[in-house]
């Protein structure tokens, strides 16, 4: 869902709409760039965590990553909803 909303915002908005949300998209891109470089199978300590008990992995790593992904999903989804609502409102006017 996050990827679909993000891709829609990047590809299906008109220039005037995109200009209005460009700063927010830039913030999202920055968060994604950080994740691109920080969250991977080579991340420090990840292999050690996978060797520990499932409870420790869930409490330390998975929940941390989940919180990050949930936060990112909320930001992208909120922006997407606002753009779609504005597009619908515009179409209703004309």
DSSP file (Angstrom, degrees, kcal/mol; ACC not computed):
  #  RESIDUE AA STRUCTURE BP1 BP2  ACC     N-H-->O    O-->H-N    N-H-->O    O-->H-N    TCO  KAPPA ALPHA  PHI   PSI    X-CA   Y-CA   Z-CA
    1    1 A X     >        0   0    0      0, 0.0     4,-2.6     0, 0.0     5,-0.2   0.000 360.0 360.0 360.0 -44.2    0.0    0.0    0.0
    2    2 A X  H  >  +     0   0    0      1,-0.2     4,-2.6     2,-0.2     5,-0.2   0.927 360.0  47.7 -61.2 -44.9    2.8    2.4    0.9
    3    3 A X  H  > S+     0   0    0      2,-0.2     4,-2.9     1,-0.2     5,-0.2   0.909 111.7  50.3 -64.3 -42.2    4.6    1.8   -2.4
    4    4 A X  H  > S+     0   0    0      2,-0.2     4,-2.3     1,-0.2    -2,-0.2   0.927 113.0  45.6 -62.3 -45.7    1.4    2.2   -4.4
    5    5 A X  H  X S+     0   0    0     -4,-2.6     4,-2.4     2,-0.2    -2,-0.2   0.929 114.4  48.6 -63.5 -44.5    0.6    5.5   -2.8
    6    6 A X  H  X S+     0   0    0     -4,-2.6     4,-2.1    -5,-0.2    -2,-0.2   0.944 112.6  47.1 -61.0 -49.4    4.1    6.8   -3.1
    7    7 A X  H  X S+     0   0    0     -4,-2.9     4,-2.0     1,-0.2     5,-0.3   0.880 111.1  52.4 -61.9 -38.1    4.3    5.8   -6.8
    8    8 A X  H  X S+     0   0    0     -4,-2.3     4,-3.0    -5,-0.2     5,-0.2   0.927 109.3  49.3 -62.8 -44.2    0.9    7.4   -7.5
    9    9 A X  H  < S+     0   0    0     -4,-2.4     4,-0.4     1,-0.2    -2,-0.2   0.876 114.8  45.2 -62.3 -37.2    2.0   10.6   -5.9
   10   10 A X  H  < S+     0   0    0     -4,-2.1    -1,-0.2    -5,-0.2    -2,-0.2   0.789 128.2  23.5 -76.9 -28.2    5.2   10.6   -7.9
   11   11 A X  H  < S+     0   0    0     -4,-2.0    -2,-0.2    -5,-0.2    -3,-0.2   0.684 120.2  47.4-114.5 -22.0    3.6    9.7  -11.3
   12   12 A X  S  < S+     0   0    0     -4,-3.0     2,-0.4    -5,-0.3    -3,-0.1   0.292  83.6  99.1-112.6  10.5    0.0   10.7  -11.3
   13   13 A X  S    S-     0   0    0     -4,-0.4     2,-0.0    -5,-0.2    -4,-0.0  -0.777  72.3-119.0 -98.3 144.7   -0.1   14.2   -9.9
   14   14 A X     >  -     0   0    0     -2,-0.4     4,-3.4     1,-0.1     5,-0.2  -0.344  32.5-105.1 -71.5 160.4   -0.3   17.2  -12.2
   15   15 A X  H  > S+     0   0    0      1,-0.2     4,-2.8     2,-0.2     5,-0.2   0.901 121.9  51.1 -55.9 -44.3    2.6   19.7  -12.1
   16   16 A X  H  > S+     0   0    0      1,-0.2     4,-1.0     2,-0.2    -1,-0.2   0.879 114.2  44.5 -63.4 -36.9    0.6   22.2  -10.1
   17   17 A X  H  > S+     0   0    0     -3,-0.2     4,-1.3     2,-0.2     3,-0.4   0.924 112.4  51.5 -70.0 -45.1   -0.3   19.5   -7.6
   18   18 A X  H >X S+     0   0    0     -4,-3.4     4,-1.0     1,-0.2     3,-0.5   0.900 105.2  56.2 -59.6 -41.5    3.2   18.2   -7.4
   19   19 A X  H 3< S+     0   0    0     -4,-2.8     4,-0.3     1,-0.2     3,-0.3   0.851 105.6  52.7 -59.4 -34.3    4.6   21.6   -6.8
   20   20 A X  H 3< S+     0   0    0     -4,-1.0    -1,-0.2    -3,-0.4    -2,-0.2   0.786 119.4  32.8 -72.6 -27.9    2.3   21.9   -3.7
   21   21 A X  H <X S+     0   0    0     -4,-1.3     4,-2.6    -3,-0.5     5,-0.2   0.341  86.2 106.1-110.2   5.3    3.5   18.6   -2.2
   22   22 A X  H  X S+     0   0    0     -4,-1.0     4,-2.3    -3,-0.3     5,-0.1   0.867  79.8  50.9 -56.6 -41.6    7.1   18.7   -3.4
   23   23 A X  H  > S+     0   0    0     -4,-0.3     4,-1.9     2,-0.2    -1,-0.2   0.908 111.6  47.4 -64.7 -41.0    8.5   19.6    0.0
   24   24 A X  H  > S+     0   0    0      1,-0.2     4,-2.1     2,-0.2    -2,-0.2   0.903 112.4  49.4 -67.2 -40.0    6.6   16.7    1.7
   25   25 A X  H  X S+     0   0    0     -4,-2.6     4,-2.9     1,-0.2    -2,-0.2   0.874 107.7  54.7 -65.4 -36.0    7.7   14.3   -1.0
   26   26 A X  H  X S+     0   0    0     -4,-2.3     4,-2.0    -5,-0.2    -1,-0.2   0.898 107.7  50.0 -63.0 -40.0   11.3   15.4   -0.5
   27   27 A X  H  X S+     0   0    0     -4,-1.9     4,-2.0     2,-0.2    -2,-0.2   0.913 111.8  47.9 -63.0 -42.5   11.0   14.6    3.2
   28   28 A X  H  X S+     0   0    0     -4,-2.1     4,-2.6     1,-0.2    -2,-0.2   0.922 109.8  52.6 -63.6 -44.2    9.7   11.2    2.3
   29   29 A X  H  X S+     0   0    0     -4,-2.9     4,-2.5     1,-0.2    -1,-0.2   0.880 107.7  52.3 -59.4 -38.2   12.5   10.7   -0.2
   30   30 A X  H  X S+     0   0    0     -4,-2.0     4,-2.3     2,-0.2    -1,-0.2   0.915 109.6  48.4 -64.4 -43.3   15.0   11.5    2.5
   31   31 A X  H  X S+     0   0    0     -4,-2.0     4,-2.1     1,-0.2    -2,-0.2   0.913 112.9  48.5 -62.1 -42.0   13.5    9.0    4.9
   32   32 A X  H  X S+     0   0    0     -4,-2.6     4,-2.5     1,-0.2    -2,-0.2   0.887 109.2  52.7 -65.8 -38.5   13.5    6.4    2.1
   33   33 A X  H  X S+     0   0    0     -4,-2.5     4,-1.5     2,-0.2    -1,-0.2   0.911 108.2  50.6 -63.6 -42.0   17.2    7.2    1.3
   34   34 A X  H  X S+     0   0    0     -4,-2.3     4,-1.9     1,-0.2     3,-0.3   0.927 112.3  47.1 -59.7 -44.6   18.1    6.7    4.9
   35   35 A X  H  X S+     0   0    0     -4,-2.1     4,-2.6     1,-0.2    -2,-0.2   0.884 105.4  60.1 -65.7 -38.0   16.4    3.3    5.0
   36   36 A X  H  < S+     0   0    0     -4,-2.5    -1,-0.2     1,-0.2    -2,-0.2   0.866 116.2  32.8 -56.1 -37.6   18.0    2.3    1.7
   37   37 A X  H  < S+     0   0    0     -4,-1.5    -1,-0.2    -3,-0.3    -2,-0.2   0.699 127.1  37.8 -94.2 -21.8   21.4    2.7    3.3
   38   38 A X  H  < S+     0   0    0     -4,-1.9     2,-0.8     1,-0.2    -3,-0.2   0.789 104.9  62.0-102.8 -32.5   20.7    1.7    6.9
   39   39 A X  S  < S+     0   0    0     -4,-2.6     2,-0.3    -5,-0.3    -1,-0.2  -0.822  71.0 108.3-106.8 102.3   18.2   -1.2    6.7
   40   40 A X  S >  S-     0   0    0     -2,-0.8     3,-1.9    -3,-0.1     6,-0.1  -0.946  81.1 -88.8-156.7 175.9   19.4   -4.3    4.9
   41   41 A X  T 3  S+     0   0    0     -2,-0.3     6,-0.2     1,-0.3    -2,-0.0   0.659 124.1  57.1 -68.5 -13.5   20.6   -7.8    5.5
   42   42 A X  T 3  S+     0   0    0      4,-0.1    -1,-0.3     2,-0.1     3,-0.1   0.356  76.6 132.8 -95.9   4.8   24.1   -6.5    6.1
   43   43 A X  S X  S-     0   0    0     -3,-1.9     3,-2.1     1,-0.1     4,-0.5  -0.275  71.4 -93.2 -58.0 140.0   23.0   -4.1    8.8
   44   44 A X  T 3  S+     0   0    0      1,-0.3    -1,-0.1     2,-0.1    -2,-0.1  -0.307 108.2   8.3 -57.7 129.5   25.3   -4.3   11.9
   45   45 A X  T 3> S+     0   0    0     -3,-0.1     4,-2.1     1,-0.0    -1,-0.3   0.311  94.2 112.2  85.8  -9.0   24.0   -6.7   14.4
   46   46 A X  H <> S+     0   0    0     -3,-2.1     4,-2.0     1,-0.2     5,-0.2   0.938  77.8  47.6 -65.0 -46.2   21.2   -8.1   12.2
   47   47 A X  H  > S+     0   0    0     -4,-0.5     4,-1.2     1,-0.2    -1,-0.2   0.911 111.1  52.1 -61.9 -41.9   22.7  -11.6   11.9
   48   48 A X  H  > S+     0   0    0      1,-0.2     4,-0.7     2,-0.2     3,-0.5   0.903 108.8  51.0 -59.9 -40.5   23.3  -11.8   15.7
   49   49 A X  H >< S+     0   0    0     -4,-2.1     3,-0.9     1,-0.2    -1,-0.2   0.877 104.8  56.2 -65.0 -36.7   19.7  -10.9   16.3
   50   50 A X  H 3< S+     0   0    0     -4,-2.0    -1,-0.2     1,-0.2    -2,-0.2   0.777 105.9  52.5 -66.3 -24.4   18.5  -13.6   13.9
   51   51 A X  H 3< S+     0   0    0     -4,-1.2    -1,-0.2    -3,-0.5    -2,-0.2   0.605  98.9  80.0 -85.4 -13.0   20.4  -16.1   16.0
   52   52 A X  S << S-     0   0    0     -3,-0.9    -3,-0.0    -4,-0.7     5,-0.0  -0.224 100.1 -65.6 -83.8 179.9   18.8  -15.0   19.3
   53   53 A X     >  -     0   0    0      1,-0.1     4,-2.2    -2,-0.0    -1,-0.2  -0.247  43.9-115.0 -65.9 155.8   15.4  -16.0   20.4
   54   54 A X  H  > S+     0   0    0      1,-0.2     4,-3.0     2,-0.2     5,-0.2   0.860 115.1  58.0 -59.4 -36.8   12.3  -14.9   18.5
   55   55 A X  H  > S+     0   0    0      2,-0.2     4,-2.6     1,-0.2    -1,-0.2   0.926 107.5  45.5 -62.1 -44.8   11.1  -12.8   21.4
   56   56 A X  H  > S+     0   0    0      2,-0.2     4,-2.7     1,-0.2     5,-0.5   0.922 113.8  49.8 -64.8 -43.3   14.3  -10.7   21.5
   57   57 A X  H  X>S+     0   0    0     -4,-2.2     5,-2.3     1,-0.2     4,-1.2   0.933 113.1  46.6 -60.8 -45.5   14.2  -10.3   17.7
   58   58 A X  I  <>S+     0   0    0     -4,-3.0     5,-1.7     1,-0.2    -2,-0.2   0.920 116.8  43.5 -63.2 -43.7   10.6   -9.2   17.8
   59   59 A X  I  <5S+     0   0    0     -4,-2.6    -2,-0.2    -5,-0.2    -1,-0.2   0.857 126.4  27.1 -72.6 -35.2   11.2   -6.8   20.7
   60   60 A X  I  <5S+     0   0    0     -4,-2.7     4,-0.4    -5,-0.2    -3,-0.2   0.931 132.6  14.7 -96.0 -55.1   14.4   -5.2   19.5
   61   61 A X  I  X5S+     0   0    0     -4,-1.2     4,-2.6    -5,-0.5     5,-0.3   0.950 122.8  46.0 -91.8 -56.0   14.7   -5.4   15.7
   62   62 A X  I  ><S+     0   0    0     -5,-2.3     4,-3.1     1,-0.2     5,-0.2   0.906 114.7  47.5 -61.3 -44.9   11.3   -6.2   14.1
   63   63 A X  H  ><S+     0   0    0     -5,-1.7     4,-2.8    -6,-0.4    -1,-0.2   0.884 111.9  51.4 -65.7 -36.5    9.3   -3.7   16.2
   64   64 A X  H  > S+     0   0    0     -4,-0.4     4,-1.8     2,-0.2    -2,-0.2   0.933 114.8  41.7 -63.7 -45.7   11.9   -1.0   15.5
   65   65 A X  H  X S+     0   0    0     -4,-2.6     4,-2.8     2,-0.2    -2,-0.2   0.899 114.1  53.2 -67.2 -40.6   11.7   -1.6   11.8
   66   66 A X  H  X S+     0   0    0     -4,-3.1     4,-3.1    -5,-0.3     5,-0.2   0.920 107.6  50.8 -61.4 -44.1    7.9   -2.0   12.0
   67   67 A X  H  X S+     0   0    0     -4,-2.8     4,-2.3     1,-0.2    -1,-0.2   0.912 111.7  48.2 -60.6 -41.6    7.5    1.4   13.8
   68   68 A X  H  X S+     0   0    0     -4,-1.8     4,-2.5     2,-0.2    -2,-0.2   0.947 114.3  45.2 -62.4 -48.6    9.6    3.0   11.1
   69   69 A X  H  X S+     0   0    0     -4,-2.8     4,-2.7     1,-0.2    -2,-0.2   0.883 112.9  50.8 -64.5 -39.2    7.6    1.4    8.3
   70   70 A X  H  X S+     0   0    0     -4,-3.1     4,-2.3    -5,-0.2    -1,-0.2   0.906 110.9  48.8 -65.4 -41.2    4.3    2.2   10.0
   71   71 A X  H  X S+     0   0    0     -4,-2.3     4,-2.1    -5,-0.2    -2,-0.2   0.924 113.3  46.6 -63.4 -45.0    5.4    5.9   10.4
   72   72 A X  H  X S+     0   0    0     -4,-2.5     4,-2.6     1,-0.2     5,-0.3   0.907 111.2  52.3 -63.6 -42.3    6.5    6.1    6.8
   73   73 A X  H  X S+     0   0    0     -4,-2.7     4,-2.9     1,-0.2     5,-0.2   0.909 109.1  50.6 -60.3 -42.4    3.2    4.4    5.6
   74   74 A X  H  X S+     0   0    0     -4,-2.3     4,-2.5     2,-0.2    -1,-0.2   0.908 111.2  47.6 -63.3 -42.4    1.2    7.0    7.6
   75   75 A X  H  X S+     0   0    0     -4,-2.1     4,-2.1     2,-0.2    -2,-0.2   0.942 116.6  42.4 -64.8 -47.8    3.0    9.9    6.1
   76   76 A X  H  X S+     0   0    0     -4,-2.6     4,-2.6     2,-0.2    -2,-0.2   0.920 115.9  49.0 -65.9 -44.1    2.7    8.6    2.5
   77   77 A X  H  X S+     0   0    0     -4,-2.9     4,-2.7    -5,-0.3    -2,-0.2   0.910 110.9  50.1 -63.2 -43.5   -0.9    7.6    3.0
   78   78 A X  H  X S+     0   0    0     -4,-2.5     4,-2.1    -5,-0.2    -1,-0.2   0.933 112.7  46.3 -61.0 -46.6   -1.9   10.9    4.6
   79   79 A X  H  X S+     0   0    0     -4,-2.1     4,-2.2    -5,-0.2    -2,-0.2   0.920 112.8  50.3 -62.6 -43.7   -0.3   12.8    1.7
   80   80 A X  H  X S+     0   0    0     -4,-2.6     4,-2.7     1,-0.2     5,-0.2   0.916 109.4  51.0 -61.0 -44.2   -1.9   10.6   -0.9
   81   81 A X  H  X S+     0   0    0     -4,-2.7     4,-2.4     1,-0.2    -1,-0.2   0.898 110.2  49.4 -61.4 -41.0   -5.4   11.0    0.7
   82   82 A X  H  X S+     0   0    0     -4,-2.1     4,-2.2     2,-0.2    -1,-0.2   0.893 112.4  47.4 -66.3 -39.3   -5.1   14.8    0.7
   83   83 A X  H  X S+     0   0    0     -4,-2.2     4,-2.5     2,-0.2    -2,-0.2   0.933 112.7  48.3 -67.7 -45.1   -4.0   14.8   -2.9
   84   84 A X  H  X S+     0   0    0     -4,-2.7     4,-2.6     1,-0.2     5,-0.2   0.919 111.8  50.3 -60.8 -43.4   -6.8   12.5   -4.0
   85   85 A X  H  X S+     0   0    0     -4,-2.4     4,-2.6    -5,-0.2    -1,-0.2   0.916 111.0  48.5 -61.6 -43.1   -9.4   14.6   -2.1
   86   86 A X  H  X S+     0   0    0     -4,-2.2     4,-2.2     2,-0.2    -1,-0.2   0.893 111.4  50.3 -64.0 -39.4   -8.1   17.8   -3.7
   87   87 A X  H  X S+     0   0    0     -4,-2.5     4,-2.3     2,-0.2    -2,-0.2   0.917 111.9  47.1 -64.8 -43.2   -8.3   16.1   -7.1
   88   88 A X  H  X S+     0   0    0     -4,-2.6     4,-2.1     2,-0.2    -2,-0.2   0.923 111.9  50.5 -63.9 -44.6  -11.9   14.9   -6.5
   89   89 A X  H  X S+     0   0    0     -4,-2.6     4,-1.2     1,-0.2    -1,-0.2   0.903 110.0  50.7 -60.4 -41.3  -12.9   18.4   -5.2
   90   90 A X  H  X S+     0   0    0     -4,-2.2     4,-1.0     1,-0.2     3,-0.5   0.926 110.0  49.4 -62.6 -45.5  -11.4   20.0   -8.3
   91   91 A X  H  < S+     0   0    0     -4,-2.3     3,-0.3     1,-0.2    -1,-0.2   0.852 106.9  55.8 -64.4 -34.0  -13.3   17.6  -10.7
   92   92 A X  H  < S+     0   0    0     -4,-2.1    -1,-0.2     1,-0.2    -2,-0.2   0.791 102.6  56.8 -68.2 -27.7  -16.6   18.3   -8.8
   93   93 A X  H  <        0   0    0     -4,-1.2    -1,-0.2    -3,-0.5    -2,-0.2   0.809 360.0 360.0 -72.1 -29.0  -16.1   22.1   -9.5
   94   94 A X     <        0   0    0     -4,-1.0    -2,-0.2    -3,-0.3    -1,-0.2   0.374 360.0 360.0-117.9 360.0  -15.9   21.5  -13.2
